Amino acid sequence: MLDACHGTLIMHELYPAECTDETCDELSEVRHALIIGCDELDDCGCRGERPQELPRAS
């Protein structure tokens, strides 16, 4: 039997990964066929908390 989740794994930049399937309790990438980065979501909390890049001296 293949152990796989049918939800989408969301990889956050600032927070632990989460799955769209509420019954999923193993958040490894191996178990998920669908994996997206949080930057593809409009309502992710990571987006508003990213530090701004400072200008670099040349």
C-alpha positions as CSV (number, residue, x, y, z in Angstrom):
1,M,0.0,0.0,0.0
2,L,1.3,3.4,-0.9
3,D,1.3,6.0,1.9
4,A,0.4,9.3,0.2
5,C,-1.7,12.4,1.0
6,H,-4.2,13.8,-1.4
7,G,-3.8,17.3,-0.1
8,T,-1.5,20.1,-1.3
9,L,1.6,20.7,0.8
10,I,2.3,24.5,1.3
11,M,5.9,25.3,1.9
12,H,6.2,28.6,3.9
13,E,9.3,30.8,4.1
14,L,8.7,31.9,7.7
15,Y,6.5,29.1,9.2
16,P,6.3,25.3,9.2
17,A,4.8,23.6,6.2
18,E,1.1,22.9,6.2
19,C,-1.3,20.7,4.2
20,T,-4.7,21.5,2.8
21,D,-6.0,18.1,4.0
22,E,-7.0,18.5,7.6
23,T,-6.5,14.8,8.3
24,C,-2.8,14.9,7.2
25,D,-0.4,14.4,10.0
26,E,2.8,13.8,8.1
27,L,4.1,16.9,6.4
28,S,7.0,15.3,4.5
29,E,7.5,16.2,0.8
30,V,7.7,12.5,-0.1
31,R,4.0,11.9,0.8
32,H,2.6,14.8,-1.3
33,A,2.3,14.9,-5.1
34,L,1.3,18.5,-5.0
35,I,3.7,21.0,-3.4
36,I,3.6,24.8,-3.7
37,G,5.5,27.7,-2.2
38,C,3.6,30.2,-0.1
39,D,4.5,32.9,-2.5
40,E,1.9,31.5,-4.9
41,L,-0.9,32.3,-2.4
42,D,-2.4,35.7,-2.1
43,D,-3.3,35.5,1.6
44,C,-0.1,34.0,3.2
45,G,1.2,35.7,6.3
46,C,4.8,35.3,5.2
47,R,4.2,37.8,2.4
48,G,3.6,40.7,4.8
49,E,6.4,39.8,7.2
50,R,9.3,39.5,4.8
51,P,12.1,41.9,5.6
52,Q,12.7,44.5,3.0
53,E,16.0,44.4,1.2
54,L,18.3,47.2,2.1
55,P,20.2,49.0,-0.6
56,R,23.8,47.7,-1.1
57,A,26.8,49.9,-1.2
58,S,28.8,49.6,-4.5
